[in-house]
């Protein structure tokens, strides 16, 4: 068995924990060790081993070393690689300077987003965060943080702009976004902000890493009736696809095969029901025209 790697991704601690957890599970199963026995070895419970193998808790290097010994891993290079990954899994992600603003559940999403090899997202109320202009992002953020100090709002906007750097980095992950027409018509921030936002979407649609589709009103009911969601796919075969569904005060992360398959099927139906990407500039141009010319 080879040591895990992040495939050159800008993986944060969440992804590294997932990678290490997968490897530990495979080593345990190959040796025929129960979770209960593994837990006893590191003075922990069976459920702690389960959480470790799912990448949902941090790792103590000593615990990983003890488990590797239990699982019969004696190759020095393999042990060193796995222990290095354990140390890296405790290193803060790129977003750590904004950590005081972020809920734990969203910190995990930022790690996953940064490491994704493909991002597919459906939005019904807002423009996707990765495609928002600075002024539009500020208007959206103010909806949920209207009483926050001005400097906090500024930092939240900067965080959202920082996320967008992944779309223009070398080997940028493809972003395939499907946007309901309602999100394009809702005047977030006022007409001037929306004009700039729609114009920015026209530019974004020309990026080689972005595919943008619109679900027009005339489609009626469609596969995205359940609300917005994002599918994250990773370049490492050891990592499952993750479905991300943001809620008001938390988020759902789904990676069970049945859940992933259902959301993937819904996304495929959405892409069929939406207008093809080739029509996106025309549709956006019509919406932009409807917003009128900016004041002279």
N, C-alpha and C positions, 0 to 999 in steps of 0.2 A: 504494500500500500504506500502510495506516495504521500508526502506531506501536503496539506491544503495550501492553496494560494488564493489571492484575490484577483488574479487575472489582470493586474495592472490597474485595477479600479481604485478610485479614491474612496475606499471602503472605510466607514466609520466603525465604532465599537459594536453597534448592533449587528452589522453584517459579519464582522470577525467572530462575534460570539456564535452566530448561527453556523458559520463554517467550522469552528472548533467543535461545537456541539454535535454536528453530523459525524465528524471524524471519531469523536469519543464513543458515540453510539455504535458505529460500525466496529470499532475495536472491541467494545464490550460484547457485542453479539457474536463476533467471530471467535471470541474466547469462551463463549457460553456462560458468561457471568450475569447473574440477575441484578436488577437495579437495587434490590434490597442489600445484596452483598457489597455492591459498589458503594452504596451509601454508608454502610457500616465501616468500610475501609477509610473513608474520609470524615468519619464522625458526623454523618448527616443522614437525612431521611431518604427513603426511596423517591419521594416527590421532589426532593432537591435534585437528585440525579436526573429525573425527568425534565425539570426546568432547565438544568444545565444543557442537556442534549437538545433542547429546543432553542437554546440561545437566549433564554429569557431572564437570566441572572448573570451577574459578573462572575469571574473566575479568580480563585486564589491559585497562584502558581504552585504552591505546595500541594494543593488538592489535585491539580492536573498531574503533577509529577507522581503522586501516590497512585492515581488511577492508571497511568501509563505503566507503572511497575506491575500493578495487579493484572493488567491486560497483556503482559508479556512483551512490551515494547522495549527492546534493548538496544536497537540501532541508535547510535549517538546522534546522527544527523536528523533522524526522524524525531527523536525526543527534543532536540534543540529547536527544530522548526515548530513543533506543537507548543512548546513552552514559550517561544517567541510570540506565537499567535495569541497565547493567553495573556501575555504582557500587553500586546497591542490592543487586545479587546478591552482593556481598562484605560486606554488613552482617549481623552475627549475628542469628539468629532470636530469638524471645521467650524461648526456653529457655536463652540463653547463660549466665545466672547459674548454671545447673546443668551447664554444659558439662564440668566435670571429672568428672562422674558418668556421662556418656553416651558410648556407643560412636558412632563416626561414622555407622554404618548406621542407628542409631536417631534420631540428630539429623535425618537426612533424612526419616524417617517423621513426626516431629513437625511439620516444615514442611508436608509434604503433607497431614497430617490437619487442620492449622489452616486450610489453603486450600481444602479439599474443599467441593464444593457438595452432595455426597451421600456418606454413609459407610454401607456395608453390610458387616456382619461376622458370621461364624459362629464360635462358641466351643464347645468340647467339654469342656474341663477347668476353666476359670475363668470367672467373670463378666467380661464385657468391661471393660477398664480404664476406659472412659469412664463406666461405671455402678457402679464399686466404691465402697463406703463407705471411710472413712478406716481403720477397724480391719481390714476385710477386705483392703484394699490393703497394709497393714502386714504382715499374715500372709502374703500372697502374696510380697511382697518378701523377707521373711525366709527363705523357702524357697530363694532363690537367693543370699542374702547373709547367711547366718547368722552369719558371723564379722566382719561389718562393724561399725564403731563406731556407737554409738547415734545420734550426730549425723548420720552419713551416712544411716542408715535414715530418720531424720526428714526429711531433705532429699529423699530419693527419694519418700517419701509426699507431701510438699508438691508435688513436681513432678507426680505423678499427679493430685492434686486441682486443680492449676492447669490441666491439660489439660481438665478437665471444664467449665471456664468457657465453652467454645465452645458447649455445649448450651443455655445460657441467655442468650447474647449476642443482640442484635438481629439478625434474619435468620439465626438459627442454622441450620447445615446439618442436614437430616434424618439421623437415625441409625436405621437399620433393622437390628436385631440379632436373630439367630436363635441360641438357646442350647439346647444339648443338656441334657436333664434331668439327666444325670450331673453337670454343673457345679453344679446347684442342690442336689443331694443330697450332694455331697462336703463334709464338715464342715471347711472351711478356717477356722482360728482358733478352732474350738470352737462349741458350740451357740448361745451368746449372740451371738457375732459373726455367725453365719449367720442368726439371727432378725432382727437389724438389717439385714443385707444383703438378705434376701428382702423385708422390709417396705419397704426403700428402692427395690427394683425395682418394687413395686406403685406407689409414688409416681412413679417415673420413667416408667412406662408411660402415665401420664396427661399427660405433657408433650406439647405439640403437635409438638415436634420429634423425638419418639421413637416408633418402632413396634417392639414386642417380641413375638417368637414363640418358642414352646418346642417342641422335638422330644421327645415323650415316649418312654419306653422301649418301649412296645408297638408303635412303628413298626418296630422291628427295624433291619435294615441300611438305609442311606439315602445320599443323594447327598453327604453330608459325610464319608464314610468316610475320605477322605484326610487329614483333620485341619483345624485352624482356619485361616481365611484372612479377609482383608479386601479389599473392593473400594472404591477411592477414585475418585470422579468429580468433575470440575472444571467450573466455570462458563465458563471460557474454551474456545472451540471448538478452539484450537490445542493444547490439552493432552490427551493420550490418558488413558483410564482406567488406573489402576495397581493391580495385584494385589500385596498385601503378605502374605508368609508368614514368620512369625518362627520362627527356629530357636534352638538352645541358645546358640550363640556368634556368630550372624550372622542375616541375613534375606535373602530373595529379593524382588526387585522385578521384576515382569513387566509389560510394556506392549505386547508384540507382539500384533497383532490376534487370532491364533489362540488364544494363551494366554488373553487377556481373554475371548474368546467362550466358551471352555470353562468358565472359572470362573463367568462370568455365568450360563451355562446350569445349572451345578451349584447356584448360589444360587437360581435360579428353582425348581428341583426341590425344594430344601430348603424353600422357602417354601410350596410346595404340600403337602409331606409333614408339615410342622409344623402344630400347632394354629393356628387363626386368631388374630389379635391380640385379638379380642373375648373369647376364652377365657383369655387370659393372667392377668387378675386372679383368676379362679376357681382356676386351677392353682396359682398362687403362694400363694393363701390356703390351699389344701389342704396344701401343703408347710409353710407356716408353722404350721398347726395341728399337723402331725406333729412339729414341733420342740418343741412344748409351750409352756406359758406361762413367761415369764421369772420368775426367783425373786423373791419379794416382799421 
